[in-house]
């Protein structure tokens, strides 16, 4: 790889790695960040994503091609998550997608008229990942500490100050409307649930608007939302690049990304790359560039580039640094 000009790496991306040693209150720091830095439309950079779903949460993005809407099927049929095809139902039990025209059972898609004015089916939603902006922070963690997050929120946060929801996945509770998730301040989700959701990542492309097919699985609502913040606890577990959890994390969209881990490097410096990839650090989130610009120089004894970058995106405090404050 040759270049005439030394590449400039912009690491001003919002987020970073919180790598305090175990027992120094990383959970409290994250909750404080959530309370102090809430969603604001003035802070949201809409240029990066377009106008997106409007306040109703039910309009396709402005980037949607006009042809997609024009080619939507004109005939109406039942194409529900339950796979039933009998359209002879009570009208009150059905809801029609304003984009593809298909009918679905209200109960199957967890839809109520109070959700918003116009209904967009799960298939049309997943065609536009990250298209519904929301105020919500998504916290991903192992199932073993999911209850710990729940308890910490109830212990340290004044009742009513922070709304939260434990998302258990489409396999357990069925489809949850993205708009419903967007109404909470915090959504908790375990790695195990995220791994199952990877099986429900939609493989639909734009042709599905032109040629309808029966749903083969219930799409995940997680990828439809453009989260305000995504926090990954025990982020060192992203180290297995082939795992479904890492794939799902890359499929999610947000304004801010945070890795929370007391052991950012378990065995070697190379363990840092999955964290850079999740943080979407420009250029360095591509493995080839990460190796050429940081890893290989480090292995050759030139530690400055890696130390410079990690020094700007990582916060690490050890107990030894706080001996005068720790009882």
C-alpha positions as CSV (number, residue, x, y, z in Angstrom):
1,X,0.0,0.0,0.0
2,X,1.6,3.3,-1.2
3,X,0.5,6.9,-0.8
4,X,2.2,10.2,-1.5
5,X,0.6,12.0,1.4
6,X,0.5,10.6,5.0
7,X,-3.1,9.8,5.7
8,X,-4.9,12.0,8.2
9,X,-7.0,10.1,10.8
10,X,-10.0,12.0,12.1
11,X,-10.9,10.5,15.5
12,X,-13.4,13.2,16.5
13,X,-16.2,10.6,16.2
14,X,-18.5,10.9,19.2
15,X,-17.9,8.2,21.8
16,X,-14.9,6.2,23.0
17,X,-13.7,3.5,25.3
18,X,-14.4,3.7,29.0
19,X,-11.9,1.3,30.5
20,X,-11.8,2.0,34.2
21,X,-10.5,-0.8,36.3
22,X,-13.2,-3.1,37.7
23,X,-14.9,-1.7,40.8
24,X,-14.4,2.0,40.0
25,X,-18.0,2.7,38.9
26,X,-18.2,2.4,35.1
27,X,-21.9,1.8,35.4
28,X,-22.5,4.9,37.4
29,X,-20.4,6.9,34.9
30,X,-22.6,5.7,32.0
31,X,-25.8,6.5,33.8
32,X,-24.5,10.0,34.6
33,X,-23.7,10.5,31.0
34,X,-27.2,9.4,30.0
35,X,-28.8,11.8,32.4
36,X,-26.5,14.8,31.6
37,X,-26.3,14.4,27.9
38,X,-29.9,13.7,26.7
39,X,-31.1,13.7,23.2
40,X,-31.6,17.1,21.6
41,X,-32.6,17.8,18.0
42,X,-30.1,20.7,18.0
43,X,-27.3,18.3,18.6
44,X,-28.4,15.8,16.0
45,X,-26.4,16.1,12.7
46,X,-29.2,15.4,10.2
47,X,-26.9,16.0,7.3
48,X,-25.4,12.6,7.8
49,X,-28.7,10.7,7.7
50,X,-31.1,12.9,5.7
51,X,-34.4,14.0,7.2
52,X,-35.3,10.4,8.1
53,X,-38.6,9.3,9.5
54,X,-40.6,12.3,10.5
55,X,-42.0,12.8,14.0
56,X,-44.7,10.3,13.4
57,X,-42.1,7.6,12.8
58,X,-44.0,6.3,9.8
59,X,-42.6,7.9,6.7
60,X,-39.8,6.5,4.5
61,X,-36.6,8.4,4.3
62,X,-36.1,11.1,1.8
63,X,-33.5,8.9,0.1
64,X,-36.2,6.4,-0.9
65,X,-36.4,6.1,-4.7
66,X,-39.7,7.3,-6.2
67,X,-39.7,4.1,-8.3
68,X,-39.9,2.0,-5.2
69,X,-43.2,3.6,-4.3
70,X,-44.6,3.6,-7.8
71,X,-43.8,-0.1,-8.2
72,X,-45.5,-1.1,-5.0
73,X,-48.2,-3.8,-5.6
74,X,-51.6,-2.3,-6.4
75,X,-53.5,-5.4,-5.2
76,X,-54.1,-5.9,-1.5
77,X,-53.5,-9.1,0.3
78,X,-52.7,-10.4,3.8
79,X,-48.9,-10.9,4.2
80,X,-48.6,-11.2,8.0
81,X,-45.8,-12.4,10.3
82,X,-48.1,-15.3,11.3
83,X,-48.1,-16.5,7.6
84,X,-51.9,-16.6,7.4
85,X,-53.2,-15.6,4.0
86,X,-57.0,-15.3,4.6
87,X,-57.9,-11.7,4.0
88,X,-61.5,-12.2,5.1
89,X,-61.1,-10.8,8.5
90,X,-62.8,-8.1,10.5
91,X,-61.4,-4.7,9.3
92,X,-60.7,-3.7,12.8
93,X,-58.3,-6.6,13.2
94,X,-56.1,-5.6,10.2
95,X,-53.8,-2.7,9.5
96,X,-52.5,-1.8,6.0
97,X,-48.9,-0.7,5.2
98,X,-48.9,2.7,3.5
99,X,-45.9,1.8,1.4
100,X,-46.3,-1.8,0.1
101,X,-50.1,-2.0,0.6
102,X,-50.2,-5.4,2.4
103,X,-52.4,-6.1,5.3
104,X,-51.3,-7.5,8.6
105,X,-52.9,-8.4,11.9
106,X,-52.7,-5.6,14.5
107,X,-51.8,-8.1,17.3
108,X,-49.0,-9.7,15.3
109,X,-47.2,-6.4,14.7
110,X,-48.1,-4.9,18.1
111,X,-49.9,-2.0,16.5
112,X,-52.4,0.4,18.0
113,X,-53.9,3.5,16.4
114,X,-52.3,5.6,19.1
115,X,-48.8,4.7,18.0
116,X,-48.9,7.1,15.1
117,X,-51.1,8.1,12.2
118,X,-49.7,5.9,9.4
119,X,-48.5,2.3,9.6
120,X,-45.3,1.0,8.1
121,X,-44.8,-2.8,8.1
122,X,-41.7,-4.5,9.5
123,X,-40.5,-5.3,6.0
124,X,-40.6,-1.7,4.8
125,X,-39.0,-0.5,8.0
126,X,-35.9,-2.7,7.7
127,X,-35.4,-1.6,4.1
128,X,-34.1,1.7,5.6
129,X,-31.9,0.9,8.6
130,X,-31.4,3.7,11.1
131,X,-34.3,5.7,9.6
132,X,-36.2,6.4,12.9
133,X,-34.2,8.9,15.0
134,X,-34.9,8.5,18.7
135,X,-33.8,9.7,22.2
136,X,-33.0,6.2,23.4
137,X,-29.8,4.8,24.7
138,X,-29.3,1.1,23.8
139,X,-27.2,-0.8,26.4
140,X,-25.9,-4.2,25.3
141,X,-24.4,-6.5,27.9
142,X,-24.0,-10.2,28.8
143,X,-27.2,-11.8,30.3
144,X,-25.3,-12.4,33.5
145,X,-25.1,-8.7,34.3
146,X,-28.4,-7.5,32.7
147,X,-30.2,-7.6,36.1
148,X,-27.2,-5.6,37.6
149,X,-27.9,-2.8,35.1
150,X,-31.6,-3.0,36.1
151,X,-30.8,-2.8,39.8
152,X,-28.3,0.0,39.4
153,X,-30.8,2.1,37.5
154,X,-33.4,1.6,40.2
155,X,-30.9,2.1,43.0
156,X,-29.3,5.3,41.8
157,X,-31.9,7.0,39.6
158,X,-34.8,8.9,41.1
159,X,-38.1,7.2,40.1
160,X,-39.6,8.7,37.0
161,X,-36.3,10.4,36.0
162,X,-35.3,7.6,33.5
163,X,-37.6,5.2,31.7
164,X,-36.1,1.9,30.7
165,X,-37.2,-1.3,29.0
166,X,-35.7,-4.8,28.8
167,X,-35.8,-6.0,25.3
168,X,-36.1,-9.8,25.1
169,X,-36.2,-10.3,21.3
170,X,-38.7,-11.2,18.7
171,X,-38.4,-14.9,19.5
172,X,-39.5,-14.3,23.0
173,X,-42.0,-11.5,22.9
174,X,-42.8,-11.2,19.2
175,X,-42.4,-8.1,17.1
176,X,-42.1,-4.8,19.0
177,X,-42.8,-1.6,17.1
178,X,-39.6,0.6,16.7
179,X,-41.8,3.5,17.8
180,X,-42.5,1.8,21.1
181,X,-38.8,1.3,21.8
182,X,-38.1,4.9,20.9
183,X,-40.3,6.1,23.7
184,X,-37.9,4.9,26.4
185,X,-34.8,6.6,27.6
186,X,-32.9,3.3,27.9
187,X,-33.4,-0.1,26.3
188,X,-31.4,-3.0,27.8
189,X,-30.6,-6.0,25.7
190,X,-28.4,-9.0,26.4
191,X,-25.8,-10.4,24.0
192,X,-27.8,-13.6,23.9
193,X,-30.9,-11.8,22.7
194,X,-28.7,-9.9,20.2
195,X,-27.3,-13.2,18.9
196,X,-30.8,-14.5,18.3
197,X,-31.8,-11.2,16.6
198,X,-28.9,-11.7,14.1
199,X,-30.9,-14.7,12.8
200,X,-33.8,-12.2,12.1
201,X,-31.7,-9.7,10.2
202,X,-33.7,-9.1,7.1
203,X,-32.2,-10.2,3.8
204,X,-34.6,-8.0,1.9
205,X,-33.4,-5.7,-0.8
206,X,-35.2,-3.0,-2.8
207,X,-36.7,-5.6,-5.1
208,X,-39.0,-6.8,-2.3
209,X,-41.1,-3.6,-2.8
210,X,-41.6,-4.7,-6.4
211,X,-42.1,-8.4,-5.9
212,X,-43.7,-9.5,-2.6
213,X,-42.7,-12.6,-0.8
214,X,-44.0,-14.2,2.3
215,X,-42.2,-13.3,5.6
216,X,-39.7,-16.1,6.4
217,X,-38.9,-14.6,9.8
218,X,-39.9,-11.7,12.0
219,X,-37.5,-8.8,11.2
220,X,-35.7,-7.3,14.2
221,X,-36.8,-3.7,15.1
222,X,-33.3,-2.8,16.5
223,X,-31.8,-1.9,13.1
224,X,-34.7,0.4,12.2
225,X,-33.8,2.9,14.9
226,X,-31.1,5.5,14.8
227,X,-30.2,5.4,18.5
228,X,-29.0,8.4,20.4
229,X,-26.3,6.3,22.0
230,X,-25.2,2.7,22.0
231,X,-23.2,1.4,24.9
232,X,-21.6,-2.1,24.8
233,X,-20.7,-3.4,28.3
234,X,-17.9,-6.1,28.5
235,X,-16.9,-4.9,25.1
236,X,-13.9,-7.2,25.0
237,X,-16.4,-9.9,24.0
238,X,-16.6,-8.3,20.6
239,X,-13.1,-9.8,20.0
240,X,-14.6,-12.7,18.1
241,X,-15.1,-11.0,14.7
242,X,-17.0,-13.9,13.3
243,X,-19.7,-14.0,16.1
244,X,-23.2,-12.9,15.4
245,X,-23.1,-10.3,18.2
246,X,-20.3,-8.4,16.4
247,X,-22.3,-8.5,13.1
248,X,-25.4,-7.2,14.8
249,X,-23.4,-4.4,16.5
250,X,-22.1,-3.3,13.1
251,X,-25.7,-3.3,11.7
252,X,-26.9,-0.8,14.4
253,X,-26.9,3.0,13.9
254,X,-26.4,5.7,16.5
255,X,-25.1,9.2,17.1
256,X,-22.7,8.0,19.9
257,X,-20.9,4.7,20.4
258,X,-19.3,3.7,23.7
259,X,-17.3,0.6,24.7
260,X,-17.3,-0.3,28.4
261,X,-14.7,-2.7,29.5
262,X,-12.2,-3.2,32.3
263,X,-10.0,-5.3,30.1
264,X,-9.8,-3.7,26.6
265,X,-6.8,-5.9,25.8
266,X,-7.2,-9.5,27.0
267,X,-4.1,-11.0,25.4
268,X,-2.5,-8.6,22.9
269,X,-2.8,-5.2,21.3
270,X,-4.7,-6.8,18.3
271,X,-7.7,-7.1,20.7
272,X,-8.3,-3.4,20.3
273,X,-9.3,-3.6,16.7
274,X,-12.9,-4.9,17.3
275,X,-13.4,-1.9,19.6
276,X,-12.2,0.5,16.9
277,X,-14.5,-1.2,14.4
278,X,-17.6,-0.8,16.7
279,X,-16.7,2.9,17.4
280,X,-16.6,3.5,13.6
281,X,-13.3,5.4,14.0
282,X,-12.8,6.7,10.4
283,X,-10.2,4.8,8.5
284,X,-9.1,2.8,11.6
285,X,-12.4,0.8,11.6
286,X,-11.1,-1.0,8.5
287,X,-8.8,-3.9,9.5
288,X,-6.3,-3.3,6.7
289,X,-5.7,0.3,7.7
290,X,-5.7,-0.4,11.4
291,X,-2.9,-3.0,10.8
292,X,-0.9,-0.7,8.5
293,X,-1.2,2.5,10.6
294,X,-1.2,1.3,14.1
295,X,-0.6,-2.4,14.7
296,X,2.5,-3.0,12.4
297,X,4.3,0.2,13.6
298,X,3.6,-0.9,17.2
299,X,5.0,-4.4,16.6
300,X,8.1,-2.8,15.0
301,X,8.8,-0.7,18.1
302,X,7.0,2.5,17.0
303,X,4.4,2.9,19.7
304,X,3.6,6.6,19.3
305,X,0.8,6.3,16.7
306,X,-1.2,3.7,18.8
307,X,-0.6,5.5,22.0
308,X,-1.7,8.8,20.5
309,X,-4.9,7.4,19.1
310,X,-5.9,5.4,22.2
311,X,-5.0,8.4,24.4
312,X,-7.7,10.4,22.7
313,X,-10.5,7.9,22.6
314,X,-9.9,5.8,25.8
315,X,-10.2,6.7,29.4
316,X,-8.4,4.3,31.8
317,X,-8.1,4.8,35.6
318,X,-6.7,2.1,37.7
319,X,-7.2,1.5,41.5
320,X,-3.5,2.3,42.0
321,X,-4.2,5.8,40.7
322,X,-6.8,6.3,43.4
323,X,-5.2,4.8,46.5
324,X,-5.8,8.0,48.4
325,X,-9.6,7.8,47.6
326,X,-10.3,4.1,47.8
327,X,-11.0,2.7,51.3
